[in-house]
Amino acid sequence: MIDIIFLLIGISGVIAIALNFILEARNKLGKDHHTFALLNLYGSSSLFTYSLYEGVWLFVILNGFLIVVGLYGINEVFVKKAK
């Protein structure tokens, strides 16, 4: 049962990142849009969780890095909105 839960978390991360790329490719979102930043952060966090559970250490490192980039992106988006 726990395997299925982590699999669903991973799948939701893939869907979030795929949706983000589709919206970006169709010019529906800009890189300074908060939805772009939140989808990136959610997707990388979900894939980090799934990779950590499965013990796929290269993807743990990659998604850990993408989480840091996502947090930076969210900070940039919300700081720009605050100004």
OpenMM code with the backbone's topology and positions (N, CA, C; nanometers):
from openmm import Vec3, app, unit

residues = "MET ILE ASP ILE ILE PHE LEU LEU ILE GLY ILE SER GLY VAL ILE ALA ILE ALA LEU ASN PHE ILE LEU GLU ALA ARG ASN LYS LEU GLY LYS ASP HIS HIS THR PHE ALA LEU LEU ASN LEU TYR GLY SER SER SER LEU PHE THR TYR SER LEU TYR GLU GLY VAL TRP LEU PHE VAL ILE LEU ASN GLY PHE LEU ILE VAL VAL GLY LEU TYR GLY ILE ASN GLU VAL PHE VAL LYS LYS ALA LYS".split()
positions = [
    Vec3(0.0817, -0.1203, 0.0000),
    Vec3(0.0000, 0.0000, 0.0000),
    Vec3(0.0861, 0.1268, 0.0000),
    Vec3(0.1903, 0.1271, 0.0822),
    Vec3(0.2774, 0.2449, 0.0887),
    Vec3(0.3505, 0.2664, -0.0436),
    Vec3(0.3809, 0.1539, -0.1134),
    Vec3(0.4448, 0.1650, -0.2448),
    Vec3(0.3558, 0.2395, -0.3427),
    Vec3(0.2276, 0.2105, -0.3380),
    Vec3(0.1331, 0.2762, -0.4290),
    Vec3(0.1225, 0.4249, -0.3970),
    Vec3(0.1242, 0.4591, -0.2700),
    Vec3(0.1166, 0.6004, -0.2303),
    Vec3(0.2366, 0.6773, -0.2838),
    Vec3(0.3571, 0.6212, -0.2662),
    Vec3(0.4766, 0.6887, -0.3162),
    Vec3(0.4788, 0.6936, -0.4688),
    Vec3(0.4280, 0.5887, -0.5329),
    Vec3(0.4179, 0.5892, -0.6787),
    Vec3(0.3247, 0.7009, -0.7252),
    Vec3(0.2116, 0.7183, -0.6581),
    Vec3(0.1177, 0.8250, -0.6936),
    Vec3(0.1786, 0.9635, -0.6706),
    Vec3(0.2588, 0.9760, -0.5654),
    Vec3(0.3294, 1.1025, -0.5419),
    Vec3(0.4238, 1.1312, -0.6581),
    Vec3(0.4989, 1.0299, -0.7001),
    Vec3(0.5900, 1.0463, -0.8133),
    Vec3(0.5167, 1.0791, -0.9421),
    Vec3(0.4069, 1.0106, -0.9673),
    Vec3(0.3286, 1.0370, -1.0887),
    Vec3(0.2736, 1.1785, -1.0871),
    Vec3(0.2277, 1.2248, -0.9720),
    Vec3(0.1755, 1.3621, -0.9649),
    Vec3(0.2859, 1.4641, -0.9926),
    Vec3(0.4082, 1.4326, -0.9512),
    Vec3(0.5208, 1.5216, -0.9813),
    Vec3(0.5507, 1.5264, -1.1298),
    Vec3(0.5460, 1.4108, -1.1950),
    Vec3(0.5685, 1.4054, -1.3401),
    Vec3(0.4597, 1.4853, -1.4119),
    Vec3(0.3364, 1.4699, -1.3691),
    Vec3(0.2256, 1.5431, -1.4310),
    Vec3(0.2434, 1.6940, -1.4122),
    Vec3(0.2834, 1.7354, -1.2928),
    Vec3(0.3033, 1.8788, -1.2663),
    Vec3(0.4128, 1.9368, -1.3552),
    Vec3(0.5231, 1.8660, -1.3681),
    Vec3(0.6334, 1.9162, -1.4511),
    Vec3(0.5945, 1.9138, -1.5986),
    Vec3(0.5258, 1.8085, -1.6418),
    Vec3(0.4804, 1.8014, -1.7810),
    Vec3(0.3826, 1.9152, -1.8116),
    Vec3(0.2885, 1.9390, -1.7213),
    Vec3(0.1931, 2.0479, -1.7386),
    Vec3(0.2661, 2.1821, -1.7469),
    Vec3(0.3655, 2.1982, -1.6635),
    Vec3(0.4443, 2.3206, -1.6635),
    Vec3(0.5120, 2.3420, -1.7992),
    Vec3(0.5718, 2.2361, -1.8546),
    Vec3(0.6384, 2.2483, -1.9844),
    Vec3(0.5374, 2.2750, -2.0962),
    Vec3(0.4232, 2.2103, -2.0902),
    Vec3(0.3203, 2.2326, -2.1922),
    Vec3(0.2715, 2.3770, -2.1883),
    Vec3(0.2426, 2.4268, -2.0694),
    Vec3(0.1968, 2.5661, -2.0565),
    Vec3(0.3044, 2.6643, -2.1013),
    Vec3(0.4290, 2.6347, -2.0709),
    Vec3(0.5401, 2.7206, -2.1126),
    Vec3(0.5553, 2.7184, -2.2646),
    Vec3(0.5457, 2.6004, -2.3248),
    Vec3(0.5614, 2.5882, -2.4695),
    Vec3(0.4493, 2.6595, -2.5457),
    Vec3(0.3325, 2.6632, -2.4859),
    Vec3(0.2185, 2.7286, -2.5506),
    Vec3(0.2075, 2.8759, -2.5123),
    Vec3(0.3082, 2.9271, -2.4434),
    Vec3(0.3130, 3.0677, -2.4009),
    Vec3(0.1951, 3.1066, -2.3130),
    Vec3(0.1493, 3.0128, -2.2310),
    Vec3(0.0411, 3.0411, -2.1365),
    Vec3(0.0954, 3.0933, -2.0040),
    Vec3(0.2213, 3.0626, -1.9760),
    Vec3(0.2866, 3.1093, -1.8535),
    Vec3(0.4213, 3.1710, -1.8892),
    Vec3(0.4600, 3.2693, -1.8126),
    Vec3(0.5949, 3.3217, -1.8235),
    Vec3(0.6775, 3.2692, -1.7072),
    Vec3(0.8078, 3.2775, -1.7199),
    Vec3(0.8936, 3.2272, -1.6127),
    Vec3(0.8798, 3.3102, -1.4851),
    Vec3(0.8231, 3.4295, -1.4952),
    Vec3(0.8040, 3.5115, -1.3762),
    Vec3(0.6623, 3.4982, -1.3196),
    Vec3(0.5891, 3.4006, -1.3652),
    Vec3(0.4535, 3.3759, -1.3171),
    Vec3(0.4582, 3.2826, -1.1964),
    Vec3(0.3776, 3.3092, -1.0956),
    Vec3(0.3827, 3.2290, -0.9729),
    Vec3(0.3401, 3.0840, -0.9964),
    Vec3(0.2498, 3.0594, -1.0907),
    Vec3(0.2075, 2.9214, -1.1192),
    Vec3(0.3237, 2.8402, -1.1747),
    Vec3(0.4043, 2.9003, -1.2604),
    Vec3(0.5230, 2.8335, -1.3155),
    Vec3(0.6157, 2.7912, -1.2022),
    Vec3(0.6420, 2.8830, -1.1111),
    Vec3(0.7332, 2.8546, -0.9996),
    Vec3(0.6762, 2.7483, -0.9064),
    Vec3(0.5478, 2.7555, -0.8774),
    Vec3(0.4863, 2.6584, -0.7861),
    Vec3(0.4785, 2.5182, -0.8477),
    Vec3(0.4472, 2.5098, -0.9772),
    Vec3(0.4437, 2.3791, -1.0432),
    Vec3(0.5824, 2.3157, -1.0448),
    Vec3(0.6837, 2.3962, -1.0724),
    Vec3(0.8215, 2.3446, -1.0703),
    Vec3(0.8577, 2.2935, -0.9317),
    Vec3(0.8277, 2.3707, -0.8297),
    Vec3(0.8622, 2.3316, -0.6939),
    Vec3(0.7849, 2.2068, -0.6513),
    Vec3(0.6560, 2.2008, -0.6815),
    Vec3(0.5772, 2.0840, -0.6455),
    Vec3(0.6281, 1.9597, -0.7183),
    Vec3(0.6517, 1.9721, -0.8477),
    Vec3(0.6976, 1.8583, -0.9260),
    Vec3(0.8307, 1.8043, -0.8775),
    Vec3(0.9264, 1.8925, -0.8547),
    Vec3(1.0581, 1.8460, -0.8087),
    Vec3(1.0513, 1.7912, -0.6666),
    Vec3(0.9667, 1.8479, -0.5825),
    Vec3(0.9515, 1.7965, -0.4460),
    Vec3(0.8887, 1.6571, -0.4463),
    Vec3(0.7887, 1.6380, -0.5313),
    Vec3(0.7245, 1.5068, -0.5412),
    Vec3(0.8213, 1.4021, -0.5940),
    Vec3(0.8965, 1.4376, -0.6964),
    Vec3(0.9932, 1.3429, -0.7523),
    Vec3(1.1092, 1.3181, -0.6571),
    Vec3(1.1457, 1.4181, -0.5785),
    Vec3(1.2474, 1.3998, -0.4746),
    Vec3(1.1999, 1.2965, -0.3728),
    Vec3(1.0749, 1.3115, -0.3285),
    Vec3(1.0168, 1.2193, -0.2308),
    Vec3(1.0131, 1.0767, -0.2856),
    Vec3(0.9675, 1.0626, -0.4082),
    Vec3(0.9593, 0.9306, -0.4703),
    Vec3(1.0990, 0.8698, -0.4881),
    Vec3(1.1933, 0.9487, -0.5364),
    Vec3(1.3304, 0.8998, -0.5577),
    Vec3(1.3966, 0.8613, -0.4264),
    Vec3(1.3713, 0.9378, -0.3226),
    Vec3(1.4270, 0.9068, -0.1915),
    Vec3(1.3709, 0.7743, -0.1408),
    Vec3(1.2412, 0.7555, -0.1566),
    Vec3(1.1780, 0.6314, -0.1127),
    Vec3(1.2333, 0.5115, -0.1899),
    Vec3(1.2512, 0.5274, -0.3187),
    Vec3(1.2999, 0.4177, -0.4029),
    Vec3(1.4522, 0.4009, -0.3950),
    Vec3(1.5214, 0.4984, -0.3377),
    Vec3(1.6665, 0.4895, -0.3249),
    Vec3(1.7410, 0.5144, -0.4547),
    Vec3(1.6851, 0.5976, -0.5412),
    Vec3(1.7496, 0.6329, -0.6678),
    Vec3(1.8281, 0.7619, -0.6424),
    Vec3(1.9505, 0.7446, -0.5961),
    Vec3(2.0267, 0.8551, -0.5389),
    Vec3(2.0628, 0.9638, -0.6383),
    Vec3(2.0859, 0.9300, -0.7639),
    Vec3(2.1142, 1.0351, -0.8618),
    Vec3(1.9942, 1.1272, -0.8799),
    Vec3(1.8746, 1.0714, -0.8787),
    Vec3(1.7549, 1.1538, -0.8916),
    Vec3(1.7223, 1.2273, -0.7623),
    Vec3(1.7626, 1.1726, -0.6489),
    Vec3(1.7484, 1.2452, -0.5223),
    Vec3(1.8326, 1.3724, -0.5297),
    Vec3(1.9562, 1.3592, -0.5764),
    Vec3(2.0456, 1.4750, -0.5878),
    Vec3(1.9908, 1.5745, -0.6897),
    Vec3(1.9507, 1.5250, -0.8066),
    Vec3(1.8974, 1.6129, -0.9107),
    Vec3(1.7750, 1.6893, -0.8617),
    Vec3(1.6801, 1.6182, -0.8037),
    Vec3(1.5575, 1.6843, -0.7594),
    Vec3(1.5807, 1.7710, -0.6365),
    Vec3(1.6773, 1.7355, -0.5522),
    Vec3(1.7158, 1.8242, -0.4423),
    Vec3(1.7667, 1.9572, -0.4957),
    Vec3(1.8495, 1.9497, -0.5999),
    Vec3(1.8985, 2.0716, -0.6647),
    Vec3(1.7826, 2.1510, -0.7252),
    Vec3(1.6893, 2.0813, -0.7911),
    Vec3(1.5756, 2.1495, -0.8523),
    Vec3(1.4830, 2.2125, -0.7485),
    Vec3(1.4767, 2.1538, -0.6298),
    Vec3(1.3998, 2.2156, -0.5205),
    Vec3(1.4630, 2.3479, -0.4803),
    Vec3(1.5950, 2.3486, -0.4677),
    Vec3(1.6648, 2.4728, -0.4325),
    Vec3(1.6409, 2.5787, -0.5402),
    Vec3(1.6511, 2.5394, -0.6670),
    Vec3(1.6250, 2.6321, -0.7772),
    Vec3(1.4795, 2.6791, -0.7726),
    Vec3(1.3868, 2.5879, -0.7440),
    Vec3(1.2458, 2.6234, -0.7344),
    Vec3(1.2180, 2.7217, -0.6221),
    Vec3(1.2821, 2.7018, -0.5075),
    Vec3(1.2660, 2.7959, -0.3961),
    Vec3(1.3199, 2.9335, -0.4328),
    Vec3(1.4338, 2.9350, -0.5018),
    Vec3(1.4895, 3.0618, -0.5492),
    Vec3(1.3918, 3.1290, -0.6462),
    Vec3(1.3333, 3.0488, -0.7375),
    Vec3(1.2384, 3.1029, -0.8341),
    Vec3(1.1139, 3.1598, -0.7681),
    Vec3(1.0631, 3.0898, -0.6681),
    Vec3(0.9461, 3.1402, -0.5956),
    Vec3(0.9802, 3.2699, -0.5240),
    Vec3(1.0963, 3.2742, -0.4635),
    Vec3(1.1395, 3.3963, -0.3967),
    Vec3(1.1465, 3.5116, -0.4965),
    Vec3(1.2024, 3.4875, -0.6134),
    Vec3(1.2132, 3.5922, -0.7148),
    Vec3(1.0749, 3.6399, -0.7602),
    Vec3(0.9843, 3.5470, -0.7828),
    Vec3(0.8504, 3.5820, -0.8297),
    Vec3(0.7768, 3.6655, -0.7259),
    Vec3(0.7802, 3.6235, -0.6008),
    Vec3(0.7040, 3.6940, -0.4985),
    Vec3(0.7712, 3.8237, -0.4551),
    Vec3(0.9022, 3.8343, -0.4667),
    Vec3(0.9694, 3.9603, -0.4384),
    Vec3(0.9344, 4.0626, -0.5463),
    Vec3(0.9298, 4.0189, -0.6728),
    Vec3(0.8908, 4.1095, -0.7812),
    Vec3(0.7481, 4.1571, -0.7643),
    Vec3(0.6586, 4.0688, -0.7203),
    Vec3(0.5182, 4.1071, -0.7010),
    Vec3(0.5032, 4.2047, -0.5851),
    Vec3(0.5907, 4.1924, -0.4841),
    Vec3(0.5819, 4.2781, -0.3674),
    Vec3(0.6274, 4.4203, -0.3978),
    Vec3(0.7077, 4.4366, -0.5007),
    Vec3(0.7611, 4.5705, -0.5342),
    Vec3(0.6630, 4.6529, -0.6119),
] * unit.nanometer
topology = app.Topology()
chain = topology.addChain("A")
for resn in residues:
    res = topology.addResidue(resn, chain)
    for name in ("N", "CA", "C"):
        topology.addAtom(name, app.Element.getBySymbol(name[0]), res)
